[in-house]
């Protein structure tokens, strides 16, 4: 098959999944990836994915550069030159609209598959400045997929669409995200990885850590960059935790940090799936997270991690202490987490689901 994949190139989960999917598919199919920059996961050589950069022309009249149009033009170009048969967009805004525009401009029966990832539905997608066109574009997609049952449900509740939504879960490379040895250092490592947006509640991560560090020797690794970083730094200073919290910034390879961690915190306000938690679980790191969105589909409370209500810092801190204090419990949860990943969330299980979806869509 000749497939075009559209995504954001940044550190976010949708870009990671799109790039990993492209790399796996390229072993059997001709894959063209379109974005405004080379995605971080496509930096290594030898993956066989063709990358196409969207260049957005500027003009003094434009207060905002029209990326949606530049992307649509790039898709048209790709279909004409490479005879791509199907466009798979990751994150609906604005990618689905651009793909639809390209299809209409060409007047050809190009198929469009949209994978909904999270805030394109439950946050940005609901913003009145986008909602009508997001809803229309979803309806025009030949297929819609969501990364969890919870996201599927939210989409059907909040948008007036009569499309089937297929749930295809995210996946992790379990060979790369793998623990190498058990690290029983006296000072335990707690980790959090995110894009430091309000929806991630990184301030809660620091507050939970502030409670735990009073009882157990530990250190907090904060991985990522984003708009909330300066308020998180301020809270760290206010709580006098500067010597215990490390800001590691964006890193290409989070597996290096996760492998030596003892606990992963994800107290998000909303989380359609929680790819960062899945990567931790693959490294046998138990997760304490909020009971929200798709997280209960990934983490089984009391089996491979713990879930608490959003903002219940006391409970999250208590679970964290239990995990850090009790090595037997920690190993048991970690082992179950890894088993869960291998049983449900590997590329070997998920990539064929996308291939089958493409085949069914092209046969339509
Ligand atoms: O929706 C976002 O905030 C961005 C998106 C991304 O590109 O990182 O994250 C969402 O998609 C991920 C990959 O499917 C999921 O693992 C995240 O849970 C989801 N984020 C939210 O729902 C907040």
Boltz pocket constraint, residues with backbone or C-beta under 6 A from the ligand:
constraints:
  - pocket:
      binder: B
      contacts: [[A, 11], [A, 12], [A, 13], [A, 14], [A, 15], [A, 17], [A, 91], [A, 116], [A, 117], [A, 118], [A, 119], [A, 120], [A, 147], [A, 170], [A, 199], [A, 270], [A, 271], [A, 272], [A, 273], [A, 274], [A, 275], [A, 276]]
      max_distance: 6.0
